[in-house]
Amino acid sequence: MSHYHAVVWLDHSEAHVMHLAPDDVEKFTAHASDSHPHLHHKRGSVGAGRNAEDKHYYDEIVRLIGGAQEVLVVGPGQAKLELVKHVHVHHQDLVKRIVGVETADHPSDAQVVAHARRYFDAKDRMRDQGGHVH
């Protein structure tokens, strides 16, 4: 896990963490504590329909990100934002390494990797042209 770029695709059930090199991809998977969450909506209750944060799941994703210096986080729903929030609270050293958060339905790993390569290539080209990228 010593690649410079990584992409994380996640939903509330599982996460795919892929470390990218020019001609190599290392893939890792993390599963939520309850990989089959059941949401129950109760009329009038505050916060109904929301799962509690799965700290162990998000910590495992952070562990799988490892030393990647630039991380793109993608996914279909709120889990990607919950991961970013978790990082801000519990793993502040990783905050600056998350360079993008995007919505993506349920693509294959190959589609996620292709998207991430295009994303990082465009970002690197901006930097090479003197653009200041945060």
MOZI-V593114 format. One record per residue. N is the residue number from 1. RES is the residue in three letters. PSI is psi in whole degrees, -180 to 180 (NA if undefined). BURIAL is # if it has 24 or more other C-alpha atoms within 12 Angstrom, else .. Layout:
n->N res->RES psi->PSI burial->BURIAL
n->N res->RES psi->PSI burial->BURIAL
This chain:
n->1 res->MET psi->51 burial->.
n->2 res->SER psi->17 burial->.
n->3 res->HIS psi->152 burial->#
n->4 res->TYR psi->-41 burial->#
n->5 res->HIS psi->144 burial->#
n->6 res->ALA psi->150 burial->#
n->7 res->VAL psi->139 burial->#
n->8 res->VAL psi->120 burial->#
n->9 res->TRP psi->129 burial->#
n->10 res->LEU psi->154 burial->#
n->11 res->ASP psi->-166 burial->#
n->12 res->HIS psi->-5 burial->#
n->13 res->SER psi->-43 burial->#
n->14 res->GLU psi->161 burial->#
n->15 res->ALA psi->141 burial->#
n->16 res->HIS psi->117 burial->#
n->17 res->VAL psi->122 burial->#
n->18 res->MET psi->122 burial->#
n->19 res->HIS psi->131 burial->#
n->20 res->LEU psi->134 burial->#
n->21 res->ALA psi->165 burial->.
n->22 res->PRO psi->-37 burial->.
n->23 res->ASP psi->26 burial->.
n->24 res->ASP psi->149 burial->.
n->25 res->VAL psi->127 burial->#
n->26 res->GLU psi->127 burial->#
n->27 res->LYS psi->139 burial->#
n->28 res->PHE psi->152 burial->#
n->29 res->THR psi->140 burial->#
n->30 res->ALA psi->147 burial->#
n->31 res->HIS psi->141 burial->#
n->32 res->ALA psi->156 burial->#
n->33 res->SER psi->-43 burial->.
n->34 res->ASP psi->92 burial->.
n->35 res->SER psi->-3 burial->.
n->36 res->HIS psi->70 burial->.
n->37 res->PRO psi->140 burial->.
n->38 res->HIS psi->117 burial->.
n->39 res->LEU psi->134 burial->.
n->40 res->HIS psi->124 burial->.
n->41 res->HIS psi->122 burial->.
n->42 res->LYS psi->119 burial->.
n->43 res->ARG psi->131 burial->.
n->44 res->GLY psi->-7 burial->.
n->45 res->SER psi->142 burial->.
n->46 res->VAL psi->130 burial->.
n->47 res->GLY psi->14 burial->.
n->48 res->ALA psi->144 burial->.
n->49 res->GLY psi->8 burial->.
n->50 res->ARG psi->137 burial->.
n->51 res->ASN psi->149 burial->.
n->52 res->ALA psi->154 burial->.
n->53 res->GLU psi->135 burial->.
n->54 res->ASP psi->83 burial->#
n->55 res->LYS psi->-42 burial->#
n->56 res->HIS psi->-39 burial->.
n->57 res->TYR psi->-50 burial->#
n->58 res->TYR psi->-36 burial->#
n->59 res->ASP psi->-38 burial->#
n->60 res->GLU psi->-40 burial->#
n->61 res->ILE psi->-45 burial->#
n->62 res->VAL psi->-42 burial->#
n->63 res->ARG psi->-42 burial->.
n->64 res->LEU psi->-29 burial->#
n->65 res->ILE psi->-35 burial->#
n->66 res->GLY psi->-131 burial->#
n->67 res->GLY psi->12 burial->.
n->68 res->ALA psi->135 burial->#
n->69 res->GLN psi->-25 burial->#
n->70 res->GLU psi->128 burial->#
n->71 res->VAL psi->130 burial->#
n->72 res->LEU psi->129 burial->#
n->73 res->VAL psi->125 burial->#
n->74 res->VAL psi->156 burial->#
n->75 res->GLY psi->170 burial->#
n->76 res->PRO psi->-25 burial->.
n->77 res->GLY psi->-142 burial->.
n->78 res->GLN psi->-15 burial->#
n->79 res->ALA psi->-38 burial->#
n->80 res->LYS psi->-38 burial->#
n->81 res->LEU psi->-35 burial->#
n->82 res->GLU psi->-37 burial->#
n->83 res->LEU psi->-47 burial->#
n->84 res->VAL psi->-42 burial->#
n->85 res->LYS psi->-44 burial->.
n->86 res->HIS psi->-43 burial->#
n->87 res->VAL psi->-44 burial->#
n->88 res->HIS psi->-36 burial->.
n->89 res->VAL psi->-42 burial->.
n->90 res->HIS psi->-17 burial->.
n->91 res->HIS psi->60 burial->#
n->92 res->GLN psi->-22 burial->.
n->93 res->ASP psi->-20 burial->.
n->94 res->LEU psi->-16 burial->#
n->95 res->VAL psi->-50 burial->#
n->96 res->LYS psi->-16 burial->.
n->97 res->ARG psi->-15 burial->#
n->98 res->ILE psi->108 burial->#
n->99 res->VAL psi->-8 burial->#
n->100 res->GLY psi->148 burial->#
n->101 res->VAL psi->121 burial->#
n->102 res->GLU psi->154 burial->#
n->103 res->THR psi->132 burial->.
n->104 res->ALA psi->129 burial->#
n->105 res->ASP psi->-110 burial->.
n->106 res->HIS psi->65 burial->.
n->107 res->PRO psi->165 burial->.
n->108 res->SER psi->164 burial->.
n->109 res->ASP psi->-40 burial->#
n->110 res->ALA psi->-39 burial->.
n->111 res->GLN psi->-39 burial->.
n->112 res->VAL psi->-46 burial->#
n->113 res->VAL psi->-46 burial->#
n->114 res->ALA psi->-43 burial->.
n->115 res->HIS psi->-44 burial->#
n->116 res->ALA psi->-41 burial->#
n->117 res->ARG psi->-44 burial->#
n->118 res->ARG psi->-43 burial->.
n->119 res->TYR psi->-51 burial->#
n->120 res->PHE psi->-36 burial->#
n->121 res->ASP psi->-46 burial->.
n->122 res->ALA psi->-41 burial->.
n->123 res->LYS psi->-44 burial->#
n->124 res->ASP psi->-37 burial->.
n->125 res->ARG psi->-39 burial->.
n->126 res->MET psi->-43 burial->.
n->127 res->ARG psi->-41 burial->.
n->128 res->ASP psi->-24 burial->.
n->129 res->GLN psi->14 burial->.
n->130 res->GLY psi->2 burial->.
n->131 res->GLY psi->142 burial->.
n->132 res->HIS psi->109 burial->.
n->133 res->VAL psi->132 burial->.
n->134 res->HIS psi->NA burial->.
